[in-house]
Amino acid sequence: MSTRRVVIVGGGAAGFFAAITCAQTRPGTEVILLEKSPQFLAKVRISGGGRCNVTHACFEPRELTRRYPRGERALISPFHRFQARDTVAWFAARGVELKTEADGRMFPTTDSSQTIIDCLTREAQASGVKLIPNRGVERATRRADGGFDLTLSNGEPLLCEALLLATGGCRAAVGGQLAVALGHTLEPPVPSLFTFHLETPWVRALAGLAIERVEASVPGTGLRETGPVLLTHWGVSGPAILRLSAWGARLLAEMNYIFPLLLNWLPHLNAEKVAAELQARRASQPARLVVNSPVAPLPSRLWEQLVLAAGIARDTRWSVLSKAQLHQLTQQLTRTELPVSGKSLNKDEFVTCGGVRLNEVNLKTMESRVCPGLYFAGEVLDIDGITGGFNFQAAWTTGWIAGQAMAGNAAGKSE
Ligand SMILES: Cc1cc2nc3c(=O)[nH]c(=O)nc-3n(C[C@H](O)[C@H](O)[C@H](O)COP(=O)(O)OP(=O)(O)OC[C@H]3O[C@@H](n4cnc5c(N)ncnc54)[C@H](O)[C@@H]3O)c2cc1C
């Protein structure tokens, strides 16, 4: 080979960012991007409900790392080089403006993931990246002279000097297997960002109800998150639940997704204050039915179910509420215990916890510490974020760093 050849395996967010960065940093490098499926950027297309939550408006690198249950410490240095602000600037420089929603998520102003796909495809083509769909890499071995021998899905061989694996979450075993064959170890993959199954009939009966601020916790684990919760026809979802699933991904997998979930529906009040509020109602409105007088800001349908779950009959008035019933109601409001019986993937965003071990990768270059010339970017690594644009941010950052480093190597330099 006369020109230096870089092969990127996987045409997702990380692969595209690495390919574009490498080709634009060192023009003249032959950059080949191989994608096993017919479509590039398939996950970008479906991401964020078709709108693509590109990143998050969190522009302080250390603060940004706190959104990563796996990778928090490792990402400190990478985010000092390419963080959310750089993502915004990168797309803006290429004509794609992002907007920020109230919760910090950033989307293209078009509200369409196609805008991001078009931008990445245009940039890759303009910078001379060879985009080859329907071409998986089935085997990769390191040559004695330092390059790599690849076997492609159509049986063809391909040689390259630098190889980047951007094959996505290792649950699809083949991506992980290429890394393993080249000497790497995988943290066992388990899902992250999932919703919880509950059989409890009254919860299912309230499907569609969103509660703005609930504290969700799993007793005995230290897992605790506060935020919006959505009741669904299969159980519970919403940002607080998804964050809990991310931080607890490994632990909850070990529990086989069977565990008690505690919900505090009034996290701004402690149990004493809730009890005092209920006592005050008994004194101020003795003749009213308990089911008809919800404590703000609880929706009346939820209040009704919590009152019934506390064992208080529908026709009970505040005046006749016993001490034991008051206690039961306080418990229901602050510590509803629901048995989780399984999980479902969140259709808006799910990721893999686990992947290539971070201590085997130099996070300054994304180059393997065990196999020189081999690089990693994106979800194939043991890095994953909570929901909100953080997973793409990790893909952009690691892809950009790998692209830079591979371009540096092409000139005989190491980052
Ligand atoms: C439904 C859904 C919605 C999401 N929405 C968001 C969102 O809005 N914001 C956010 O931040 N994150 C979101 N995520 C997570 C985000 O999509 C991923 O973290 C991100 O796509 C990872 O990028 P990647 O390039 O590492 O991997 P991927 O996007 O998975 O790309 C890897 C590519 O490699 C290819 N490949 C694998 N093995 C081989 C091989 N041997 N040879 C050739 N090609 C191969 C695969 O076919 C795939 O195209 C969402 C995820 C899902 C599932």
Ligand as a Chemical Component Dictionary entry (heavy atoms), coordinates in Angstrom:
data_LIG
# 
_chem_comp.id                   LIG 
_chem_comp.type                 NON-POLYMER 
_chem_comp.pdbx_formal_charge   0 
_chem_comp.three_letter_code    LIG 
# 
loop_
_chem_comp_atom.comp_id 
_chem_comp_atom.atom_id 
_chem_comp_atom.alt_atom_id 
_chem_comp_atom.type_symbol 
_chem_comp_atom.charge 
_chem_comp_atom.model_Cartn_x 
_chem_comp_atom.model_Cartn_y 
_chem_comp_atom.model_Cartn_z 
_chem_comp_atom.pdbx_ordinal 
LIG C1  C1  C 0 -34.014 3.723  19.946 1  
LIG C2  C2  C 0 -32.782 4.449  20.385 2  
LIG C3  C3  C 0 -32.810 5.833  20.492 3  
LIG C4  C4  C 0 -31.656 6.523  20.938 4  
LIG N1  N1  N 0 -31.719 7.882  21.049 5  
LIG C5  C5  C 0 -30.635 8.557  21.514 6  
LIG C6  C6  C 0 -30.630 9.977  21.591 7  
LIG O1  O1  O 0 -31.583 10.645 21.184 8  
LIG N2  N2  N 0 -29.525 10.588 22.131 9  
LIG C7  C7  C 0 -28.426 9.879  22.550 10 
LIG O2  O2  O 0 -27.455 10.486 23.011 11 
LIG N3  N3  N 0 -28.385 8.539  22.417 12 
LIG C8  C8  C 0 -29.436 7.878  21.896 13 
LIG N4  N4  N 0 -29.400 6.511  21.776 14 
LIG C9  C9  C 0 -28.121 5.836  22.046 15 
LIG C10 C10 C 0 -27.221 6.066  20.836 16 
LIG O3  O3  O 0 -27.975 5.804  19.660 17 
LIG C11 C11 C 0 -25.998 5.165  20.861 18 
LIG O4  O4  O 0 -25.318 5.311  22.088 19 
LIG C12 C12 C 0 -25.082 5.542  19.700 20 
LIG O5  O5  O 0 -25.775 5.325  18.488 21 
LIG C13 C13 C 0 -23.814 4.725  19.714 22 
LIG O6  O6  O 0 -23.116 5.023  18.527 23 
LIG P1  P1  P 0 -22.052 4.000  17.954 24 
LIG O7  O7  O 0 -21.568 4.606  16.673 25 
LIG O8  O8  O 0 -21.059 3.662  18.989 26 
LIG O9  O9  O 0 -22.845 2.667  17.678 27 
LIG P2  P2  P 0 -24.047 2.365  16.665 28 
LIG O10 O10 O 0 -24.849 3.565  16.396 29 
LIG O11 O11 O 0 -24.729 1.177  17.226 30 
LIG O12 O12 O 0 -23.305 1.969  15.313 31 
LIG C14 C14 C 0 -22.527 0.807  15.214 32 
LIG C15 C15 C 0 -22.600 0.333  13.770 33 
LIG O13 O13 O 0 -21.648 -0.706 13.593 34 
LIG C16 C16 C 0 -22.190 -1.666 12.704 35 
LIG N5  N5  N 0 -21.409 -2.895 12.906 36 
LIG C17 C17 C 0 -21.378 -3.691 13.999 37 
LIG N6  N6  N 0 -20.530 -4.717 13.788 38 
LIG C18 C18 C 0 -19.997 -4.561 12.547 39 
LIG C19 C19 C 0 -19.063 -5.293 11.776 40 
LIG N7  N7  N 0 -18.489 -6.387 12.263 41 
LIG N8  N8  N 0 -18.758 -4.847 10.553 42 
LIG C20 C20 C 0 -19.324 -3.711 10.041 43 
LIG N9  N9  N 0 -20.232 -2.984 10.738 44 
LIG C21 C21 C 0 -20.559 -3.401 11.975 45 
LIG C22 C22 C 0 -23.640 -1.732 13.139 46 
LIG O14 O14 O 0 -24.443 -2.284 12.115 47 
LIG C23 C23 C 0 -23.939 -0.262 13.415 48 
LIG O15 O15 O 0 -24.440 0.397  12.287 49 
LIG C24 C24 C 0 -30.498 5.808  21.299 50 
LIG C25 C25 C 0 -30.475 4.418  21.167 51 
LIG C26 C26 C 0 -31.593 3.743  20.710 52 
LIG C27 C27 C 0 -31.546 2.271  20.573 53 
# 
loop_
_chem_comp_bond.comp_id 
_chem_comp_bond.atom_id_1 
_chem_comp_bond.atom_id_2 
_chem_comp_bond.value_order 
_chem_comp_bond.pdbx_ordinal 
LIG C1  C2  SING 1  
LIG C2  C3  SING 2  
LIG C2  C26 DOUB 3  
LIG C3  C4  DOUB 4  
LIG C4  N1  SING 5  
LIG C4  C24 SING 6  
LIG N1  C5  DOUB 7  
LIG C5  C6  SING 8  
LIG C5  C8  SING 9  
LIG C6  O1  DOUB 10 
LIG C6  N2  SING 11 
LIG N2  C7  SING 12 
LIG C7  O2  DOUB 13 
LIG C7  N3  SING 14 
LIG N3  C8  DOUB 15 
LIG C8  N4  SING 16 
LIG N4  C9  SING 17 
LIG N4  C24 SING 18 
LIG C9  C10 SING 19 
LIG C10 O3  SING 20 
LIG C10 C11 SING 21 
LIG C11 O4  SING 22 
LIG C11 C12 SING 23 
LIG C12 O5  SING 24 
LIG C12 C13 SING 25 
LIG C13 O6  SING 26 
LIG O6  P1  SING 27 
LIG P1  O7  DOUB 28 
LIG P1  O8  SING 29 
LIG P1  O9  SING 30 
LIG O9  P2  SING 31 
LIG P2  O10 DOUB 32 
LIG P2  O11 SING 33 
LIG P2  O12 SING 34 
LIG O12 C14 SING 35 
LIG C14 C15 SING 36 
LIG C15 O13 SING 37 
LIG C15 C23 SING 38 
LIG O13 C16 SING 39 
LIG C16 N5  SING 40 
LIG C16 C22 SING 41 
LIG N5  C17 SING 42 
LIG N5  C21 SING 43 
LIG C17 N6  DOUB 44 
LIG N6  C18 SING 45 
LIG C18 C19 SING 46 
LIG C18 C21 DOUB 47 
LIG C19 N7  SING 48 
LIG C19 N8  DOUB 49 
LIG N8  C20 SING 50 
LIG C20 N9  DOUB 51 
LIG N9  C21 SING 52 
LIG C22 O14 SING 53 
LIG C22 C23 SING 54 
LIG C23 O15 SING 55 
LIG C24 C25 DOUB 56 
LIG C25 C26 SING 57 
LIG C26 C27 SING 58 
# 
